[in-house]
Amino acid sequence: MNPSKICFIGAGNMARAIISGLVGSGYPADHIQASNPSRGKLDALSDDFAILTTCDNHQAVQWADVVVLAVKPQLMEAVCQPLADIDFSDKLVITIAAGIPVARYRDYLSQSLRLIRTMPNTPAQIGFGMTGLYAPADISQQDRDIATRLMQAGGEVVWVKQESDLNLVIALAGSSPAYFFLFMEAMVSAAEKLGMDERQARALAQQAALGAAQMVIHNPDTPLSTLRQNVTSKGGTTAEAIATFEQGNLRDLVDEAMVNCIKRADEMAKTF
Ligand SMILES: NC(=O)c1ccc[n+]([C@@H]2O[C@H](COP(=O)([O-])OP(=O)(O)OC[C@H]3O[C@@H](n4cnc5c(N)ncnc54)[C@H](OP(=O)(O)O)[C@@H]3O)[C@@H](O)[C@H]2O)c1
């Protein structure tokens, strides 16, 4: 069976990350096309990955079996409207835009649109992404497998059962790289105040973060609380730091941050 022809509408950071992973995993470059209004990003993509490029969204969608919508959510309606005259019955559409519900795409393009929503995160740019995927019940296993393969180009994938769970994916994985950056930023800043230079402090903090994440991954059956307790001797230095976080209600703050993140995703879904 011939591989699907995949077009990307929007050739920004996330499209580039997925294209890079696809080509790196051996997907034929002449079966990938990117469409973008300005040439700069297209030229870089064709130089780096030898994929096809165009400034004509309509032409790219007509050519493709799989259409990846990779523009900012606020542009989605304007991007979809000129495509509404195309017959989508033989095409799978995969969107990476945050917030816009399936029903909205069906209003824009076709009520029987084969659509899969995905929510990737920034580490997909270096192959360490986590993407949540959701498909309505009428989407075939074959289409789900295509979306899985596509998003695995940027890292790991998780399928969610309900569309509303995608907002939880945003709070847990889409936005959370920034939470960890903030935590490391605060640690490095504290070390600088105590006299260490920024570069050395960052090297220590980043390796500790990587090591902690790897320990979680390597011990899937060990509760996170046990991993924490295992490195927290009674009366020791770690215990002192952890007690400070607990007294400062870190857990309540994380609860509140996640709830507010989801609220914002709900608001955005109504706006775009
Ligand atoms: N970056 C992330 O971590 C992340 C994570 C999860 C989801 N997402 C979603 O991924 C989508 C893309 O994000 P991004 O970070 O890749 O944004 P981006 O770098 O700004 O890319 C968007 C691209 O769309 C192009 N574009 C604008 N108008 C267009 C049109 N009419 N037709 C075709 N292309 C058009 C832009 O071109 P010009 O620059 O030439 O205007 C730009 O290259 C967004 O919906 C975002 O919600 C991103």
The ligand as a Gaussian input file, in Angstrom:
#p B3LYP/6-31G(d) Opt

LIG

0 1
 N        4.073000      25.205000      19.895000
 C        3.516000      24.397000      20.790000
 O        4.108000      23.984000      21.781000
 C        2.121000      23.875000      20.577000
 C        1.645000      22.906000      21.451000
 C        0.370000      22.418000      21.252000
 C       -0.403000      22.881000      20.218000
 N        0.091000      23.852000      19.401000
 C       -0.784000      24.324000      18.337000
 O       -0.128000      24.198000      17.114000
 C       -0.579000      25.225000      16.233000
 C        0.646000      25.870000      15.598000
 O        1.481000      26.346000      16.607000
 P        2.975000      26.775000      16.299000
 O        3.643000      26.944000      17.616000
 O        3.571000      25.860000      15.273000
 O        2.703000      28.227000      15.661000
 P        3.553000      29.040000      14.573000
 O        4.988000      28.699000      14.700000
 O        3.117000      30.449000      14.673000
 O        3.027000      28.423000      13.198000
 C        1.815000      28.770000      12.591000
 C        2.090000      28.920000      11.094000
 O        0.851000      29.160000      10.444000
 C        1.144000      29.998000       9.337000
 N       -0.056000      30.630000       8.802000
 C       -0.609000      31.828000       9.141000
 N       -1.694000      32.058000       8.358000
 C       -1.810000      30.997000       7.534000
 C       -2.709000      30.655000       6.487000
 N       -3.737000      31.462000       6.151000
 N       -2.514000      29.510000       5.818000
 C       -1.494000      28.674000       6.131000
 N       -0.613000      28.942000       7.119000
 C       -0.771000      30.080000       7.811000
 C        2.134000      30.987000       9.907000
 O        2.825000      31.627000       8.844000
 P        3.536000      33.066000       9.011000
 O        4.426000      32.983000      10.213000
 O        4.251000      33.213000       7.737000
 O        2.399000      34.038000       9.223000
 C        3.027000      30.072000      10.750000
 O        4.104000      29.583000       9.985000
 C       -1.395000      26.203000      17.068000
 O       -2.758000      26.019000      16.789000
 C       -1.118000      25.808000      18.483000
 O       -2.275000      25.946000      19.308000
 C        1.338000      24.345000      19.541000

